[in-house]
Amino acid sequence: MPERRFLEDFLVGQRFESAASYEVEREPMVNFAREFDPQPIHVDEPAAAAELFGGLVASGWLTLAATTRLVLAASPLGATPTVGVGIDNLRFQAPVLAGDVLIAQAEVLEVRASRSHPQRGYLVLRVVTRRRSDGEPVLTQDWTLLVPKRPTGAAIS
C-alpha cells in the first residue's frame, strides 16, 4: 500500500501522470449520458449527426468522471484520501468520441497552509486530460484539494 503524503511533500511545478488510460466505449458512453446528460448529441445517433459535431460525443461529465479516475490512478496523495474542495477554470477543449483513449496529467500550481486550521492546507493542481492518439487537450481544470499537514513529530520518508 502506498504511504500517506502530506502538504509538506509537495512543491510547485511537481507533475503527476497516470500510467493508466481510459478508453471511451460507445455503449457505456451512451448509457452514462442517458442517465446523467440525456441530450440528443450524447444519446441519439441520427440527431447527433445533424448537430455541431456531426455525430455522437461523450458528455463532458463522463470526461470529468474518467479524469477523476485517471488522476486517482496516478496516486499523487499516496494513501491519503483525495478530498476536493473546488474546481476552477473548467474548460471542455475538444469533443470526446467513442474510441478515444484518454490520459491525464496534473501539475502542482500552489501549496498553501490553511489560516484557520493549522493541521491542514490546500494543494492546487492543474489537471489536463488529453487524447492519447494526438495529445490534444480535451479538458482542463484546476483542482483544489484539502491535504493534511505532517503531524508534529512524524517521520519524513
C-alpha positions in Angstrom: 0.0 0.0 0.0 1.4 3.5 -0.8 2.4 5.7 2.0 0.4 8.8 3.1 1.6 12.1 1.7 1.3 15.4 3.4 1.1 19.0 2.4 4.9 19.4 3.0 5.6 16.7 0.5 4.5 18.8 -2.5 6.4 21.5 -4.5 5.1 23.9 -7.1 5.9 22.5 -10.5 5.7 18.9 -9.5 3.9 16.7 -12.1 2.0 13.5 -11.9 0.8 11.3 -14.8 -1.2 8.2 -14.6 0.2 5.1 -16.3 -3.4 4.1 -16.8 -5.6 5.3 -19.6 -9.4 5.3 -20.2 -10.9 4.1 -23.5 -14.3 5.7 -24.2 -16.5 2.9 -25.4 -19.7 3.7 -27.3 -22.3 1.7 -25.3 -21.1 2.9 -21.8 -20.7 6.4 -23.2 -24.4 6.4 -24.3 -25.6 4.7 -21.2 -23.9 7.3 -19.0 -25.5 10.1 -21.0 -28.9 8.5 -20.9 -28.8 8.6 -17.1 -26.9 11.9 -16.4 -26.9 14.1 -19.5 -29.7 12.9 -21.9 -29.1 15.3 -24.8 -29.5 14.1 -28.4 -25.8 14.8 -29.1 -24.9 12.2 -26.5 -27.7 9.6 -27.0 -29.3 9.8 -30.4 -27.0 8.9 -33.4 -29.2 10.4 -36.2 -30.0 13.6 -34.2 -26.3 14.0 -33.3 -25.3 13.6 -36.9 -27.2 16.7 -37.8 -25.6 18.8 -35.0 -22.4 20.7 -34.4 -20.0 17.7 -34.1 -21.6 15.5 -36.8 -22.1 12.5 -34.6 -22.3 11.3 -31.0 -20.0 12.9 -28.5 -19.4 11.9 -24.9 -20.9 14.0 -22.2 -18.5 16.4 -20.6 -19.5 14.8 -17.2 -18.3 11.4 -18.4 -15.0 13.0 -19.3 -14.8 14.6 -15.9 -15.5 11.2 -14.2 -12.9 9.5 -16.3 -10.4 12.2 -15.5 -11.0 11.7 -11.8 -10.4 8.0 -12.2 -7.1 8.7 -14.1 -5.8 11.2 -11.5 -6.6 8.9 -8.7 -4.7 6.1 -10.5 -1.7 8.4 -10.6 -1.9 8.4 -6.8 -0.4 11.8 -6.2 -1.5 11.7 -2.5 -0.5 8.1 -1.9 -2.7 6.6 0.7 -4.0 10.0 1.9 -7.7 10.4 0.8 -8.2 12.8 -2.1 -10.6 15.4 -0.7 -11.7 18.0 -3.3 -12.9 21.4 -2.2 -13.2 23.1 -5.5 -12.7 23.0 -9.3 -11.9 26.2 -11.1 -11.2 27.1 -14.7 -13.1 24.1 -16.0 -12.9 24.1 -19.8 -14.1 21.5 -22.3 -11.5 21.9 -25.0 -12.5 19.4 -27.6 -15.2 16.8 -28.2 -14.6 13.3 -26.9 -15.7 10.4 -29.2 -16.2 6.7 -28.8 -12.9 5.1 -29.3 -10.8 7.9 -27.9 -8.3 6.9 -25.3 -7.8 9.5 -22.6 -4.8 10.2 -20.3 -4.5 12.7 -17.6 -1.7 14.8 -16.1 -1.6 17.0 -13.1 0.8 19.8 -12.1 1.1 21.4 -8.7 0.3 25.1 -9.0 0.1 26.1 -5.4 0.7 24.7 -1.9 -0.6 26.7 1.0 -1.3 26.2 4.6 -4.8 26.9 6.0 -5.1 30.0 8.0 -7.9 28.7 10.2 -6.9 25.0 10.5 -3.2 24.6 11.2 -3.3 20.9 10.8 -4.1 21.1 7.1 -3.7 23.1 3.9 -4.5 23.3 0.2 -3.0 21.8 -2.9 -4.0 23.3 -6.2 -3.4 21.1 -9.2 -3.8 21.9 -12.9 -5.3 18.8 -14.4 -5.2 18.3 -18.2 -7.0 15.4 -19.9 -5.6 14.5 -23.4 -6.3 12.2 -26.2 -3.5 9.7 -26.2 -3.5 9.4 -30.0 -2.7 13.1 -30.8 -2.0 14.6 -27.3 -4.8 17.2 -27.9 -6.2 18.5 -24.6 -9.9 17.7 -24.3 -10.4 19.0 -20.8 -8.6 21.4 -18.5 -9.3 22.3 -14.9 -7.8 23.4 -11.6 -8.5 21.2 -8.6 -8.2 22.5 -5.0 -7.6 19.6 -2.6 -7.7 19.6 1.2 -4.5 17.9 2.4 -3.3 17.2 6.0 -0.1 18.7 7.2 2.5 16.3 8.6 1.7 15.6 12.3 4.2 17.1 14.7 7.0 14.5 15.3 6.0 12.3 12.3 9.0 10.9 10.4 9.7 12.2 6.9 10.0 9.3 4.4 
